[in-house]
C-alpha cells in the first residue's frame, strides 16, 4: 500500500512540474484561462493536453522529455 501512495505522490509532483513548464512556455502567448492534461491520451513518456486563452484561442500540446510540440485548435 505504501508503494502505491509514494508512486501517486511522485506522479502528482511530476504532473505539477509539467504544468508549470507548460504554463511558463505559453505565458507569452496571452492570458491563460484554462490549462489541462488529457489523462486518457497521455502516457508515461508523453503528456497531452491543451491551453485555452482569454480570447478563446486554444492550443493543443504534447510534452515529451522537456520539449513542447503544439498546434492551434481550429474551430
C-alpha positions in Angstrom: 0.0 0.0 0.0 2.8 2.4 0.9 4.4 1.9 -2.6 1.2 2.9 -4.3 1.0 6.1 -2.2 4.6 7.0 -3.0 4.0 6.4 -6.7 0.9 8.6 -6.7 2.9 11.4 -4.9 5.7 11.2 -7.5 3.1 11.2 -10.3 1.4 14.2 -8.8 4.7 16.0 -8.4 5.7 15.2 -12.0 2.3 16.4 -13.3 2.7 19.7 -11.3 6.2 20.2 -12.7 5.0 19.6 -16.3 2.1 22.0 -15.8 4.5 24.7 -14.5 6.8 24.2 -17.5 3.8 24.3 -20.0 2.3 27.4 -18.3 5.7 29.2 -18.4 6.0 28.3 -22.1 2.6 29.6 -23.1 2.6 32.7 -20.8 4.0 34.9 -23.6 1.0 33.9 -25.9 -1.5 35.7 -23.7 -3.7 35.3 -20.6 -4.3 31.6 -19.9 -7.8 30.8 -18.8 -7.5 27.0 -18.7 -4.6 24.6 -18.8 -5.4 20.9 -18.7 -3.8 17.5 -19.2 -5.7 14.8 -21.1 -5.2 11.8 -18.9 -6.8 9.4 -21.4 -4.3 10.3 -24.2 -1.2 10.8 -22.0 1.4 8.1 -21.4 4.4 7.8 -19.1 6.6 9.3 -21.8 4.2 11.8 -23.5 1.8 14.2 -21.7 -1.0 15.6 -23.9 -3.3 18.5 -23.1 -4.5 21.9 -24.0 -4.3 25.6 -23.2 -7.3 28.0 -23.6 -6.6 31.7 -23.6 -8.9 34.5 -22.6 -9.6 35.4 -26.3 -10.8 31.7 -26.8 -7.7 30.8 -28.8 -6.9 27.1 -27.9 -3.7 25.2 -28.4 -3.2 21.5 -28.0 0.2 20.4 -26.8 2.3 17.3 -26.4 5.0 17.4 -23.7 7.9 14.9 -24.1 11.3 15.0 -22.4 11.1 18.7 -21.7 10.0 19.5 -25.3 6.6 21.0 -26.1 5.0 20.5 -29.5 1.8 22.4 -30.1 -0.8 23.4 -32.6 -3.7 25.7 -32.7 -7.1 24.0 -32.5 -9.2 25.2 -35.3 -12.9 25.7 -34.6 
